[in-house]
Structures are given as C-alpha cells and as structure tokens.
Amino acid sequence: MQKSCGPTTMNSLRTARRSLNNVPRRQHLQDITITRTGKPIIRTQGGRSSLGGHTVTVFGATGFLGRYIVNRLARQGCTVIVPFREEMAKRHLKVSGDLGRVIFMEYDLRNTPSLEESVRHSDVVYNLVGRSYPTKNFDLEDVHVEGVERIAEAVAKYDVDRFIHVSSYNADVNSPSEFFATKGRGEAVARSIFPETTIVRPAPLFGFEDRLLHKLAGITNVFTANNMQERYWPVHAIDVGEALEKMLQDDTTASQTYELYGPKNYSTAEIAELVDREIIKHRRHINLPKAILKPVAGLLNKALWWPVLTADEVEREFIDQKIDPTAKTFKDLGIEPAELSSLTFHYLQGYRSAAFYDLPPATEREKREEKKYLHVLDDQ
C-alpha cells in the first residue's frame, strides 16, 4: 500500500515548487549589430547550435592555421564556407561545427567565378592561402600576389564587410627572399583593391601540425646554411586563431596591420636544444655553405614531388625577424601569447622512445599541469 502524504509534507512540496519557479532563469541574449555596409547581423552568446552570427569564408582553411580559426568560428554558431581543392584535405573540418554550419565549395585559385561564388553570401572573408615553396603548378607569385588579387577583387565586387588577409612576418617587397617579397606585394595589392583590409603578420607558428618543432624533432632535417642562427619570436597557432576570431567581432580592426609574435626571441639553434631536451634525443645538423646548399636545394625542389628544403628557405635562414613598430600586436586585442618552452612537451612527447615516453615534462608549467590530475600506479 502507498503511504499518503500529510498536510505538512504537501505544504513543503508546494513551497519548494514555488521557490524553484522564482529562480531567475538564464536568458540567451541576442544582439543585432549593423556592419560597415549597413547589413544587420544577429550576434549571439555563441555555441555550436546557435542560430545567428556571421557568414564567413575561410580560404586556406585546410592548412595548418586554417583548422584553428574554422573551429573557433563554427563552435560559436557562424556559418563557415570552406573553399577546397582536394577532397581528402578538408574532411577533418566537417566536425568543427553543427550540421549545416560548415559548407564546402570546390574552387581554383585561377578560376575567378569559383572565388566569387565562395564569397558572394559572406560578410567576412579570411585569406590564409600561402605557399612556402614553389610547385610545378603554382609558384610564389601565383599564390601570394595573383591569388590575393583575385580574392580581393571578388571581395570588393560583392562589397563584403570585412577582409582579413594573413600575410607573414618580414613581408617586404624589397626583401632578398622571394617568399617575403611576394608576401609584401600581396599586402600592397590587397590594400589597393580593398582599402579596409586587415593585414595580419604572424611569426613562425608552432602547434600540432607545425613546420618548426616537428621539423627539428624529425630525422630528415639535417642540413643548414647559417648554423641555425636566424632569430624570431615563435607564436602559438592557438593564440593566432583567437586573435583572428576577435578581429571578426571588432570592426575597429579594419584597415589595421597586426604583427602577432610570441613573448620571447629565439634562434633556431636554441629551439633545437629545447626540442632535443624534450624528446631525449640528439638530432645532428650539418652546416653547409650557402653557395652550395642553395642551388642544391633549388634543384631538389624541382626534381622531387614532395616538400623538401628549397632555395628560398636557405635564403630565409639569413634573415632575422623584424617587428614593424607602427603595427598593432596581441596587446591591442587583449591576448597574452603563450611562450614556446612551456608547451614543447605537449607537442613533442610522441617523438620520445618507449623507454622515456612516460617521463614527466621538462618545464615547470607542465609539471604544475601534471599535478592537477590523479595518477594511479600499477603497484598500488
């Protein structure tokens, strides 16, 4: 038999139910903002299933930096259009956002209609397309200058609100490096066609798919021409992704130039020492004269169909990073960039041998992170 509730119990239940109804509920606030061209945008608090927000095209999304900005945009509810060239290169981006929020469109950098189709419905366009070495189909001029020109013309044709162009540190039309020179010309072309272009110059990036830490930890990176003495401020890819996301929300970043670099200056040799200490191995590096290594690297780049050391990369080994004092930085965006030495364990543990794989990280920051988790040993 069920036990009936007495008057005291019923009164307690009514009081509890009344108090629950009086608890203030969290409201999902929405705000309508007017863009530069007068287009209304519904900005939400964010979330994968948010309805509203920007429609964003990200050229170069299948590259290293691209996945970080696509993930940030899609998880806050933006509709992200991802132009792609190779079917298999973009599949990892499908899970970045909710169903229907990441849209893929095939394009060709020389096909103007495909570029226009990729931007015609967007209110923000990112250009992350870049190439560190020439190929038989595209040289550096094709990608960094002519490609930027076509994208900027498409952006201007459809009067897109924002165009954020990711260039490179040391971008300079007078640089002896073809890479830096074409990046400089690309900036000039973008600004001449679309004056409100936001130019972003990141320092050498490090992260899970970088060509800095992983290159130094691998066994194929053997030859150098400057004893790895070039100096720069390496920057975390996640910090650059956060900066690019903030630029989308802040229209005052239009027409500005940003130099995004880390808090500490390193030479490549110093980073190699950090890498060797973290992977508990010693990688040999053989120094060859520039007059020998540069032409050999140029011939190998033309003869082989996979990425190898190029002549222009040899040239860049003799150019230190220079900071433009007139450009804005992470500080103007309210971001504190991470320091490289505090994250080497996070990215390089996989290069350790089985004998040392489970050893603790080398830096104090990583040791503090380890203490946050409970470790259960087999003999306990």
Disulfide bonds with the S-S distance in Angstrom:
none
